[in-house]
Amino acid sequence: MDSLHTDPLLLTVLLVTGFVGCAEFASVALVHPVIRRLPEPSQVLMESGLLTTFGRVMPVGMTAAAVLAGIGAARYQPLAFTLAVVVLTIALIVTIIGNVPINRWQSRVEGDDVPDGFIARRRRWDLFQAIRGSLQLLGFVLVAFGTASL
């Protein structure tokens, strides 16, 4: 536990992966199930709003989590950090291939007009979100185990 208090890098890896993993998984488990129960125009507004807020923070946070876990793996060398790098990198790939194209489409939706195919695209986005949110949370858990093993 002393190393956590005296090592800024270790603390940063833990905090960044924890924030990203918890935020992404909370989106999957707590936020989007509620949005899916709203009328379609309200879903459009909510998804556009979340794209604005999460879209400013998560690209940086998700990339930083993977990079910091990689630095942690190189510096501290527990297997859990190396596994975290793999898991967090896969989450980034899922995001880029799955979520980003749908986010770009969503960013062009104006007001609360429900475009054709909206629900189908959002459910596909939900699937990618469930994968990446779970991977982000797993990455944090692996960093936590790695930190505990030091």
N, C-alpha and C positions, 0 to 999 in steps of 0.2 A: 504494500500500500504506500510505502514511502516514495517509491519511484513515481507513482501517479502524482503526488504532490510536488515533487521536485523536478519532474521532466515535462516541460511544456509541450514537446512533440507528442508524447504519449497521451497527455490530457487532450490535446487538440484532435488527435485521431479518434479518441473515444467520444468526444463531444460532437464532432462533425458527423461521424458515422451514426451516432445515436440520434442526432436531430433528424438527419435525412431518413434513416430507417424508420423511425417512429412516425414522422410526418407522412411518408409515403404509405406505410401500412395503415395508419389511421384514415387516410383517404380511402383506401380499399374497404376497410372494415366498418368505418363509422360515418364517413361523409357521403360517399356515392350511393350506398343503399338508400339513404334518405332522399337524395336527388332523384333517384329512379322512381320514387312514388309521387313526385310532383307532376302537375300537368305539363305537357310538352313545352309550351312557351316558357314556363318557369325553368324547366330543365335547360333550355337554350341560354337563358340569362345567367343561371348559376354556373354552367360550364364555361361560358365566356368570362365570367368574373373570376372563376378559379384559375383559368388559363392565364389571366393577367397577373394574379398574385403569385401562384405557384411558379408560373413561367418566368418570373424574374429571379427567383431564388434557387429553384431546384436544378437548373442546368449547371450552375456554379457549384452548388452543394453536392450533387451527385458525382460530378467530375472530381471535386476536391476529396470526397470520401474515398474514391478508388485510388487517387494519387497518394493521399496520406496513408492509406493502408499499405500501399506499395513501399513507401518510405519506411513505415513501421516494420514491414516484413524484412526489408534489407537491414535495418538497424538492430531489431530485436530478435529476429529469426524464429519466433515460434511458428509452428505449422499452421496454427489458427489464423495468423495474419496473412499468410500466403493463400490459404483457402478464401479468406475474406477478399483479397485482391481479385481472385478468379470470379467469385460470386458477384462482386460489385461491378466488375467489368462486363459480365454477362448482362447485368441489369442495365448498364449503359447501352449495350448493343440492342437489347429489347426495346429500350426507350427510343433509340434512333430509328430503328426499323419499324416498330409498331406504333408507338404513341406520337412521335413527332409529325408524321404525315397527317394524322387525324387532327392534331393540334393546329397545324397550318390551315387545314380546311376550316376548323372551328373558328380560327381567328378572322376569317373572311365573312362569317355569319354576322349580319347586322340586326340589332334590336332583338325582339323576341319572335320573329318570324321563324317558323319551323321549316327548315329546308327538306327537300325530298331526301330520304335515306338517313335522316338524322338519328333516329333510334337505333337502326342497324349499325351505323358507324360508332355511336357511343357505346353500344354493347361490345363491339370489337375492341374499342379503346379500354373498356372495363376489364376485358380479358388480359390485355397487355399490362394494364395497371396492376391487376392481381399478381401477375408474374413478377413484375419489377418491384412492387411493394414488398412482396414476400422475400425476394432476393435481397433487397435493401435491409430489411429487418434481420435476415440471416447474416448478412455481412456485419451488422452491428453486433449481433450475438457472438460471432466468431472473434471480432476485435475484443469484446469484453472477456471472452475466455482466454484469448491471448494475453490480455493485460493482467488477468488474474494469475496466469501461470508465470509471470515474471517475478 
